[in-house]
Amino acid sequence: MNGKPIMQSQLDMLVRERVAQGQQDSPELRNFLKQELINREVILQESLKRGFDKNPETMIQLEMVRQGVLVAVFLQDYLRRNQPNDAALKSEYEKIKAQQGDKEYRARHVLLKTEEEAKEVLAQLGKGGKFEQIASEKSLDTGSKGNGGDLGWAPPGRYVKAFADALVKLKKGETTKTPVQTQFGWHVIQLQDERALKMPSYDEAKNQLVQMMSQQSLQKAVADLRSKAKIT
């Protein structure tokens, strides 16, 4: 194209991208992409003639694109080389299974800023106040207050320790007699119901475990790189 060839490798890369997106490799697709490459090259050559590549903002954008491509290649290569093996996956599965326990609970709570406010809520409940109404009016937990403080079904391992410890001691329909403190504030907790926990099998959970462990490994690798770098 004006003395510069359209590279077959570029065309093949574009075809692979389209096929990965669900398109069918065909002569029509290849011809369409070839015309796209020709259009790009024509515009690129004109852009270079006009000196746009020397523009300071353009140079920053080009460097950012270069960084993005190299970072993506590193991440893909790392994940390919560091897939967790079956032994590690099964060990993690058993660890999570043990943490979850054999029961799940349906709880509701009211989250308050101070212990005094939590005690006031307990006093209101003692006088016949409706838990759902109090939660919707006073709870600081925006995720559950709209549902009367309902947290849905969850194993105790999904909650912070102090909350979980208080929850598993309750009987169905019972409310904590004293406020429970966590890093989020002070909780008044009520157990609505409990049932046996059905964990997915190892085979059912395997793909999710691979993703989780791969991301954990990648985060550690990035943290190691940061610890070795001189950051000013």
TAJOPE-V383733 format. One record per residue. N is the residue number from 0. RES is the residue in one letter. PSI is psi in whole degrees, 0 to 359 (NA if undefined). BURIAL is # if it has 16 or more other C-alpha atoms within 10 Angstrom, else .. D_CENTER is the distance of its C-alpha to the mean C-alpha in whole Angstrom. Layout:
n->N res->RES psi->PSI burial->BURIAL d_center->D_CENTER
n->N res->RES psi->PSI burial->BURIAL d_center->D_CENTER
This chain:
n->0 res->M psi->108 burial->. d_center->45
n->1 res->N psi->42 burial->. d_center->48
n->2 res->G psi->352 burial->. d_center->48
n->3 res->K psi->122 burial->. d_center->45
n->4 res->P psi->152 burial->. d_center->44
n->5 res->I psi->119 burial->. d_center->40
n->6 res->M psi->135 burial->. d_center->39
n->7 res->Q psi->325 burial->. d_center->38
n->8 res->S psi->324 burial->. d_center->35
n->9 res->Q psi->316 burial->. d_center->34
n->10 res->L psi->317 burial-># d_center->34
n->11 res->D psi->322 burial->. d_center->33
n->12 res->M psi->316 burial->. d_center->30
n->13 res->L psi->321 burial-># d_center->29
n->14 res->V psi->316 burial-># d_center->31
n->15 res->R psi->321 burial->. d_center->28
n->16 res->E psi->316 burial->. d_center->25
n->17 res->R psi->321 burial->. d_center->27
n->18 res->V psi->321 burial->. d_center->27
n->19 res->A psi->334 burial->. d_center->23
n->20 res->Q psi->359 burial->. d_center->23
n->21 res->G psi->359 burial->. d_center->25
n->22 res->Q psi->158 burial->. d_center->29
n->23 res->Q psi->131 burial->. d_center->32
n->24 res->D psi->126 burial->. d_center->33
n->25 res->S psi->161 burial->. d_center->37
n->26 res->P psi->324 burial->. d_center->40
n->27 res->E psi->316 burial->. d_center->39
n->28 res->L psi->317 burial-># d_center->35
n->29 res->R psi->321 burial->. d_center->37
n->30 res->N psi->319 burial->. d_center->39
n->31 res->F psi->314 burial->. d_center->37
n->32 res->L psi->327 burial-># d_center->35
n->33 res->K psi->317 burial-># d_center->38
n->34 res->Q psi->324 burial->. d_center->39
n->35 res->E psi->317 burial->. d_center->36
n->36 res->L psi->322 burial-># d_center->36
n->37 res->I psi->316 burial->. d_center->40
n->38 res->N psi->316 burial->. d_center->39
n->39 res->R psi->314 burial->. d_center->36
n->40 res->E psi->320 burial-># d_center->39
n->41 res->V psi->313 burial->. d_center->42
n->42 res->I psi->319 burial->. d_center->40
n->43 res->L psi->313 burial->. d_center->38
n->44 res->Q psi->321 burial->. d_center->42
n->45 res->E psi->322 burial->. d_center->43
n->46 res->S psi->319 burial->. d_center->40
n->47 res->L psi->322 burial->. d_center->42
n->48 res->K psi->324 burial->. d_center->45
n->49 res->R psi->358 burial->. d_center->44
n->50 res->G psi->20 burial->. d_center->43
n->51 res->F psi->334 burial->. d_center->39
n->52 res->D psi->347 burial->. d_center->38
n->53 res->K psi->354 burial->. d_center->39
n->54 res->N psi->130 burial->. d_center->38
n->55 res->P psi->316 burial->. d_center->36
n->56 res->E psi->320 burial->. d_center->33
n->57 res->T psi->320 burial->. d_center->33
n->58 res->M psi->322 burial->. d_center->33
n->59 res->I psi->316 burial->. d_center->30
n->60 res->Q psi->318 burial->. d_center->28
n->61 res->L psi->318 burial->. d_center->29
n->62 res->E psi->322 burial->. d_center->28
n->63 res->M psi->320 burial->. d_center->25
n->64 res->V psi->316 burial->. d_center->25
n->65 res->R psi->314 burial->. d_center->26
n->66 res->Q psi->315 burial->. d_center->24
n->67 res->G psi->317 burial->. d_center->21
n->68 res->V psi->314 burial->. d_center->22
n->69 res->L psi->322 burial->. d_center->23
n->70 res->V psi->316 burial->. d_center->20
n->71 res->A psi->320 burial->. d_center->18
n->72 res->V psi->318 burial->. d_center->21
n->73 res->F psi->313 burial->. d_center->20
n->74 res->L psi->316 burial->. d_center->17
n->75 res->Q psi->318 burial->. d_center->18
n->76 res->D psi->318 burial->. d_center->21
n->77 res->Y psi->313 burial->. d_center->19
n->78 res->L psi->324 burial->. d_center->17
n->79 res->R psi->321 burial->. d_center->20
n->80 res->R psi->345 burial->. d_center->22
n->81 res->N psi->41 burial->. d_center->20
n->82 res->Q psi->131 burial->. d_center->19
n->83 res->P psi->140 burial-># d_center->19
n->84 res->N psi->173 burial->. d_center->22
n->85 res->D psi->322 burial->. d_center->23
n->86 res->A psi->316 burial->. d_center->24
n->87 res->A psi->321 burial->. d_center->21
n->88 res->L psi->316 burial-># d_center->19
n->89 res->K psi->323 burial-># d_center->22
n->90 res->S psi->317 burial->. d_center->22
n->91 res->E psi->321 burial->. d_center->18
n->92 res->Y psi->313 burial-># d_center->19
n->93 res->E psi->324 burial->. d_center->22
n->94 res->K psi->313 burial->. d_center->20
n->95 res->I psi->319 burial->. d_center->17
n->96 res->K psi->318 burial-># d_center->20
n->97 res->A psi->322 burial->. d_center->23
n->98 res->Q psi->324 burial->. d_center->20
n->99 res->Q psi->330 burial-># d_center->20
n->100 res->G psi->191 burial->. d_center->23
n->101 res->D psi->6 burial->. d_center->25
n->102 res->K psi->155 burial-># d_center->25
n->103 res->E psi->154 burial-># d_center->23
n->104 res->Y psi->146 burial-># d_center->24
n->105 res->R psi->110 burial-># d_center->24
n->106 res->A psi->161 burial-># d_center->24
n->107 res->R psi->155 burial-># d_center->25
n->108 res->H psi->164 burial-># d_center->25
n->109 res->V psi->126 burial-># d_center->26
n->110 res->L psi->124 burial-># d_center->25
n->111 res->L psi->162 burial-># d_center->27
n->112 res->K psi->323 burial->. d_center->28
n->113 res->T psi->160 burial->. d_center->31
n->114 res->E psi->322 burial-># d_center->32
n->115 res->E psi->317 burial->. d_center->35
n->116 res->E psi->321 burial-># d_center->34
n->117 res->A psi->321 burial-># d_center->32
n->118 res->K psi->324 burial-># d_center->36
n->119 res->E psi->321 burial->. d_center->37
n->120 res->V psi->317 burial-># d_center->34
n->121 res->L psi->322 burial-># d_center->36
n->122 res->A psi->319 burial->. d_center->39
n->123 res->Q psi->317 burial->. d_center->38
n->124 res->L psi->322 burial->. d_center->37
n->125 res->G psi->336 burial->. d_center->40
n->126 res->K psi->10 burial->. d_center->42
n->127 res->G psi->8 burial->. d_center->41
n->128 res->G psi->148 burial->. d_center->38
n->129 res->K psi->124 burial->. d_center->35
n->130 res->F psi->313 burial-># d_center->32
n->131 res->E psi->317 burial-># d_center->30
n->132 res->Q psi->316 burial->. d_center->32
n->133 res->I psi->318 burial-># d_center->32
n->134 res->A psi->316 burial-># d_center->28
n->135 res->S psi->333 burial-># d_center->28
n->136 res->E psi->325 burial->. d_center->30
n->137 res->K psi->341 burial-># d_center->29
n->138 res->S psi->141 burial-># d_center->26
n->139 res->L psi->352 burial-># d_center->23
n->140 res->D psi->98 burial-># d_center->20
n->141 res->T psi->338 burial->. d_center->20
n->142 res->G psi->336 burial->. d_center->17
n->143 res->S psi->343 burial-># d_center->20
n->144 res->K psi->329 burial-># d_center->23
n->145 res->G psi->342 burial->. d_center->24
n->146 res->N psi->26 burial->. d_center->24
n->147 res->G psi->27 burial-># d_center->26
n->148 res->G psi->3 burial-># d_center->24
n->149 res->D psi->126 burial-># d_center->23
n->150 res->L psi->0 burial->. d_center->20
n->151 res->G psi->188 burial->. d_center->20
n->152 res->W psi->134 burial-># d_center->20
n->153 res->A psi->146 burial-># d_center->18
n->154 res->P psi->157 burial-># d_center->19
n->155 res->P psi->332 burial-># d_center->20
n->156 res->G psi->346 burial-># d_center->18
n->157 res->R psi->346 burial->. d_center->15
n->158 res->Y psi->162 burial->. d_center->17
n->159 res->V psi->156 burial->. d_center->19
n->160 res->K psi->312 burial->. d_center->22
n->161 res->A psi->318 burial->. d_center->24
n->162 res->F psi->313 burial-># d_center->23
n->163 res->A psi->317 burial->. d_center->23
n->164 res->D psi->320 burial->. d_center->26
n->165 res->A psi->321 burial-># d_center->28
n->166 res->L psi->314 burial-># d_center->26
n->167 res->V psi->346 burial->. d_center->28
n->168 res->K psi->348 burial->. d_center->31
n->169 res->L psi->151 burial-># d_center->31
n->170 res->K psi->160 burial->. d_center->33
n->171 res->K psi->126 burial->. d_center->33
n->172 res->G psi->355 burial->. d_center->33
n->173 res->E psi->151 burial->. d_center->34
n->174 res->T psi->145 burial-># d_center->32
n->175 res->T psi->138 burial-># d_center->32
n->176 res->K psi->337 burial->. d_center->35
n->177 res->T psi->156 burial->. d_center->34
n->178 res->P psi->149 burial-># d_center->31
n->179 res->V psi->124 burial-># d_center->28
n->180 res->Q psi->134 burial-># d_center->27
n->181 res->T psi->181 burial->. d_center->23
n->182 res->Q psi->348 burial->. d_center->22
n->183 res->F psi->340 burial->. d_center->21
n->184 res->G psi->213 burial-># d_center->24
n->185 res->W psi->130 burial-># d_center->27
n->186 res->H psi->142 burial-># d_center->26
n->187 res->V psi->121 burial-># d_center->29
n->188 res->I psi->138 burial-># d_center->27
n->189 res->Q psi->132 burial-># d_center->29
n->190 res->L psi->119 burial-># d_center->28
n->191 res->Q psi->319 burial-># d_center->29
n->192 res->D psi->166 burial-># d_center->29
n->193 res->E psi->156 burial-># d_center->28
n->194 res->R psi->167 burial->. d_center->27
n->195 res->A psi->140 burial->. d_center->27
n->196 res->L psi->126 burial->. d_center->23
n->197 res->K psi->104 burial->. d_center->23
n->198 res->M psi->143 burial->. d_center->21
n->199 res->P psi->151 burial->. d_center->20
n->200 res->S psi->167 burial->. d_center->22
n->201 res->Y psi->315 burial->. d_center->21
n->202 res->D psi->322 burial->. d_center->21
n->203 res->E psi->327 burial->. d_center->19
n->204 res->A psi->353 burial->. d_center->16
n->205 res->K psi->312 burial-># d_center->17
n->206 res->N psi->319 burial->. d_center->15
n->207 res->Q psi->323 burial->. d_center->12
n->208 res->L psi->319 burial-># d_center->13
n->209 res->V psi->312 burial-># d_center->14
n->210 res->Q psi->314 burial->. d_center->10
n->211 res->M psi->312 burial->. d_center->9
n->212 res->M psi->326 burial-># d_center->13
n->213 res->S psi->318 burial-># d_center->13
n->214 res->Q psi->321 burial->. d_center->10
n->215 res->Q psi->318 burial->. d_center->11
n->216 res->S psi->319 burial-># d_center->15
n->217 res->L psi->317 burial-># d_center->14
n->218 res->Q psi->321 burial->. d_center->13
n->219 res->K psi->319 burial->. d_center->16
n->220 res->A psi->318 burial->. d_center->18
n->221 res->V psi->319 burial->. d_center->17
n->222 res->A psi->321 burial->. d_center->18
n->223 res->D psi->319 burial->. d_center->21
n->224 res->L psi->318 burial->. d_center->22
n->225 res->R psi->321 burial->. d_center->22
n->226 res->S psi->334 burial->. d_center->24
n->227 res->K psi->346 burial->. d_center->26
n->228 res->A psi->152 burial->. d_center->27
n->229 res->K psi->102 burial->. d_center->29
n->230 res->I psi->122 burial->. d_center->27
n->231 res->T psi->NA burial->. d_center->30
